[in-house]
Amino acid sequence: YSYFGIFIASVLYGSVYSDRQNLYLINSFAKIDSKMRIRLEQIIMSYTTGHTIAAT
């Protein structure tokens, strides 16, 4: 019976641990995505501003 309890505990602990890892991975991707989006908006703004100034 003790082996069965250890097996159940390891399965439950493993699933909780993997969920935490997945959450950390998703959060890190979200942070990278927001930084890239801000940088991309800056590049687009400078590009369009440069073209409108040059066109006038």
C-alpha positions in Angstrom: 0.0 0.0 0.0 2.8 2.4 0.7 4.1 2.1 -2.9 0.7 3.1 -4.2 0.6 6.2 -1.9 4.1 7.2 -3.1 3.0 6.7 -6.7 -0.1 8.9 -6.2 1.9 11.6 -4.4 4.6 11.7 -7.1 1.9 12.0 -9.8 0.1 14.8 -8.0 3.4 16.6 -7.2 4.7 16.2 -10.7 1.5 17.7 -12.3 1.5 20.7 -9.9 5.2 21.3 -10.6 4.8 21.0 -14.4 1.8 23.4 -14.2 4.0 25.9 -12.4 6.7 25.5 -15.0 4.2 26.0 -17.8 2.9 29.1 -16.1 6.4 30.6 -15.8 7.1 29.8 -19.4 3.9 31.5 -20.5 4.6 34.6 -18.4 8.1 34.9 -19.8 6.7 34.7 -23.4 4.1 37.4 -22.5 6.8 39.7 -21.2 9.0 39.2 -24.3 5.9 39.8 -26.5 5.0 43.0 -24.8 8.6 44.3 -25.0 8.7 43.4 -28.7 5.4 45.0 -29.4 6.4 48.3 -27.8 9.7 48.3 -29.8 7.8 47.5 -33.0 5.4 50.4 -32.4 8.4 52.7 -31.8 10.0 51.6 -35.1 6.7 52.0 -37.0 6.1 55.4 -35.5 9.6 56.6 -36.4 9.3 55.2 -39.9 5.9 56.8 -40.6 7.0 60.1 -39.1 10.1 60.1 -41.2 8.1 59.5 -44.4 5.5 62.1 -43.6 8.1 64.7 -42.9 10.1 63.8 -46.0 6.9 63.9 -48.2 5.9 67.4 -47.1 
